[in-house]
């Protein structure tokens, strides 16, 4: 993995992760808010694959850009049917749904399962979100 | 060790199955890159599934042209995942590529759209019966799965799709009219988008 967009979850370079492709293909609804997903970049689909965190599922209402740095507005929009809202963990160095809007589910490749290299920072990624009713 | 190998090679099972095992990867690759599919629905009428035909069209798609060579052109017929429902496949024609300006048709709220980077504008040939970019806007190229090469079945319509519609005079006039209408709505951009500097991901 390369790039600063997922700091501090992933380092800028030199890490190897395992991706779970099968579960998403068999159960497309298994994607939850807070999951780390791997998807084709909507703006450079031929060359680039991005890894981001899921913020919103279809039907959710999300704030376009809480930081106000990328998108000119901080309005709230509804994520359309069949799309998800994704965002990098490092908000100031990430090109994500704030710039290109909701991402169609058809671009998702899979979910990040575990980091296997370097060995001393081996991690299995669990969903960190808790739901408040 | 060596004698064991040669004795395996002499067995009946080995001689019978080895050619199949040998060709398996090649067959798998070809089967993955080129697919036959039957078209359902009316959105590409009259190019595909015209009312005059008794059969549903079976067509050959090439994944190779999309996945390996990334060969997208205006007027190509492509198979893509619906942006509204990822389990649904659509067949549409590429009207505009990234950077082009398109004059949209009624259901779309804005008159003119500049296609964003990495996106295409797709439309069915009969846009009034088709759920296309005029409903859901420009779609990311990543959703495109494969590109139509030729119609395989029925036999009287065998051949590349656009050529088949041009075989009789009326079909040719209609196709010419549709193509003119399509082209008149697109303002092709001159800027090479791929050479622009990239922000971080």
Interface residues (C-beta under 8 A of the other chain):
Chain A: X3 X4 X5 X28 X40 X41 X42 X43 X44 X45 X46 X48 X50 X80 X81 X82 X83 X88 X93 X94 X95 X100 X103 X104 X105 X106 X107 X108
Chain B: X70 X80 X81 X82 X83 X84 X85 X86 X87 X116 X117 X118 X119 X139 X140 X141 X142 X143 X198 X199 X200 X201
